């Protein structure tokens, strides 16, 4: 019974047998297809050459890297040599910082790192021209500077340096400046440029300021020019003279707001206040009338007085 069932289970029709055979053939063909259709690989000579170039470049970079490491190691050799000096007892003695050896600095109690800084400075052409230059050493402690300062001995070098600088300064001054006393109200740019510390820009600023003022009534007004520092003014002060007789004055009773505010000492607020007072109270008769303008301070009035006139102003006699 069971044998009949097993026989019936494996009993295939003719079409089923053909199908099974066809499936087996297809599986066999698929199994051997890669061996038949995959082309034989050819060596990529160009790719291999590029690969060899990459390898050689990596090898060269490795050599350069080792060389850099060697140079870095060598750059610290001198510092290591200084640091390796056996500690010695601190001793104070007179010395020239321009010629003192690392061992000498070590005897003075200076650290190896600071000694290396000094050696680098002098090796590059740096010099100590006076004892106080020791304070510029990076890393030198204040207590060490104060302790060593009395023992620095470079008097000959310092004197020679001062002499050279003095000679250069005198030579430069004589070559550049041929200074004479100049009238500030008539001098041109060439005359101002001849003064010490005055270039073409400052000379033009002085003249432009003079034009806007209407002239200087005192040489002290040169201080008000932008760029003229107190040190420059002190240098040029002995060479300046002022004649205020040719100052251009403003007629306070006829000047417009534009004429008033064009003056460096008169701002729009002051000029407008003068115009409004004149419209309300009539012509100005004296300086006391100007004091009535509420924005007119005593300092401003004092600065403006040389530049103000009215129809009754008499030169040399003031307000009548």
C-alpha positions, 0 to 999 in steps of 0.5 A: 500500500505504502509502496504504491503511494511512493510510486505514485508520488514519483510518477511524472508525466512526459511533460514533467520529465521534459521540464525537469531535464530542461531545468537541469541543463539550464543549471549546468549552463549557468554553473559553467557560464563564468568560465566561458564568458569572463575575459582573461584579465590583462595586466594594467601597466599604466596603473601599475606605473602610477602606483609605483610613482605614489610609492616613491613620493611617499618614500621621499616625503618620509626622507624629508620628514626625517631631515626636518626632525634632524634640523629641529633637533639640531636647533635645540642643541645649543639650548640643551648645551646651555641647560646641561651646564652644571649648576655653579654657585652664583657670583657677581662680577663686572661684565659686558653683556655683549661678550659674556659667554653662556658659562659667565651668565650661568655664574651670574645666576641666569637661567638656561632659557634666558641665556639662550635668548641673550645668545640669539639676540647677540648672534643676530647682531643685537647689541646692548648700548647702555646698562639699562638695555638689560631690562629689554631681555625677554625672560629676565626677572626684575630681581635679576635685572636690579641685581646685575645692573650695577655690574654692567660695564659697557661704558666705552661702547655706550659713549661711542654710540652716543657720539655717533647718534649725536653726530648723525642728528646734527648732520641730519638737522643741518642738511634738512633745515636752513631755518630763519625767522618767518612771518606767519601771516605771509610765509608760504609752504616752502618757508614752513617746510623749512622748519623742523618737524613740519612737512608739506601736509602740516605746512598746507594745514597751517596756511589753510587755517590762516586763510579761514581765520583771516590771519594770525594775531599771535603765533600761539594760534599755530598750536590750534592747527591739526597735527601740530603737537606741543613738541613740534610747536616748541621746536618751531616757536623761536622761528615764528613772528606775527604781524597782526596789522593785516588781519581780515576782519568781519563786519559784525553788522553786515555779515551773513550767516554763511560768512560768520560760520565760515570762520573757524571760531564761529559755529552755526549756533553762534552765528545764528544767535548773532544774526537773531540778536541783530534783527531784534536789537539793531546794530552792535555798537560795542563789545558789551552788545556782543556779550548780550548774545547768550551763546557768546562766552568770554573766552570765545569773545576774547578769541573773536575780538581781533576779527570783528569790526563794525562801521564805527570800529576805528583801527588802533582805538578799538570800539568807539 
